[in-house]
Amino acid sequence: DAGVTQSPTHLIKTRGQQVTLRCSPKSGHDTVSWYQQALGQGPQFIFQYYEEEERQRGNFPDRFSGHQFPNYSSELNVNALLLGDSALYLCASSQGTVTYEQYFGPGTRLTVT
Amino acid sequence: GQNIDQPTEMTATEGAIVQINCTYQTSGFNGLFWYQQHAGEAPTFLSYNVLDGLEEKGRFSSFLSRSKGYSYLLLKELQMKDSASYLCAVRVNTNAGKSTFGDGTTLTVKP
């Protein structure tokens, strides 16, 4: 049973560029949440997708956008990258939105130079 | 706003017991999570408390007092592999995904 997978593992981008990160949820899960984790801090909730729609959003600017596909996989897009966007981006999946169990993927380490 | 406080670092000896505290002030409360995160890895679920009291699961136990906005994670019979960051997170509504995390407590277990 495959867990949550994310790609790529590491990524280096330049300020102003755009980036797309990908997440495949755990088998049987239909909900994907995205988090940003800066070094030395806890994860910060970005948004959540369920039934191909954004259901919840944290305090992140519109530069952060996402998408969920019919197979439940999801993408996180960040436009006009800033140095401060350098972080570990975590994807977590769950079965539905009203559950306490969510499983995290290994994350994508984004470095903006 | 949301505020979750945990000690930044703790050190303990192999075989000992350690208690990691977490206090929270959040707008809404629907449960409290503890996660373990090894350096460079994803958080892994340890426990979930929604009612007051102690939940025991093997070497790990978690306690919650909703009236005090307080929780702790108790780790017994510490092992070297327990060296990690321990994250406290509050579920602010019924949606598990929208949890507010503390900055974590880095636990170092020494021989």
Boltz contact constraints between the chains, C-beta under 6 A:
constraints:
  - contact:
      token1: [A, 33]
      token2: [B, 97]
      max_distance: 6.0
  - contact:
      token1: [A, 41]
      token2: [B, 103]
      max_distance: 6.0
  - contact:
      token1: [A, 42]
      token2: [B, 87]
      max_distance: 6.0
  - contact:
      token1: [A, 42]
      token2: [B, 101]
      max_distance: 6.0
  - contact:
      token1: [A, 42]
      token2: [B, 102]
      max_distance: 6.0
  - contact:
      token1: [A, 42]
      token2: [B, 103]
      max_distance: 6.0
  - contact:
      token1: [A, 42]
      token2: [B, 104]
      max_distance: 6.0
  - contact:
      token1: [A, 43]
      token2: [B, 101]
      max_distance: 6.0
  - contact:
      token1: [A, 45]
      token2: [B, 98]
      max_distance: 6.0
  - contact:
      token1: [A, 48]
      token2: [B, 97]
      max_distance: 6.0
  - contact:
      token1: [A, 56]
      token2: [B, 95]
      max_distance: 6.0
  - contact:
      token1: [A, 56]
      token2: [B, 98]
      max_distance: 6.0
  - contact:
      token1: [A, 94]
      token2: [B, 96]
      max_distance: 6.0
  - contact:
      token1: [A, 97]
      token2: [B, 95]
      max_distance: 6.0
  - contact:
      token1: [A, 98]
      token2: [B, 94]
      max_distance: 6.0
  - contact:
      token1: [A, 99]
      token2: [B, 96]
      max_distance: 6.0
  - contact:
      token1: [A, 100]
      token2: [B, 31]
      max_distance: 6.0
  - contact:
      token1: [A, 100]
      token2: [B, 48]
      max_distance: 6.0
  - contact:
      token1: [A, 100]
      token2: [B, 96]
      max_distance: 6.0
  - contact:
      token1: [A, 102]
      token2: [B, 96]
      max_distance: 6.0
  - contact:
      token1: [A, 104]
      token2: [B, 42]
      max_distance: 6.0
  - contact:
      token1: [A, 104]
      token2: [B, 43]
      max_distance: 6.0
  - contact:
      token1: [A, 105]
      token2: [B, 42]
      max_distance: 6.0
  - contact:
      token1: [A, 106]
      token2: [B, 42]
      max_distance: 6.0
  - contact:
      token1: [A, 107]
      token2: [B, 42]
      max_distance: 6.0
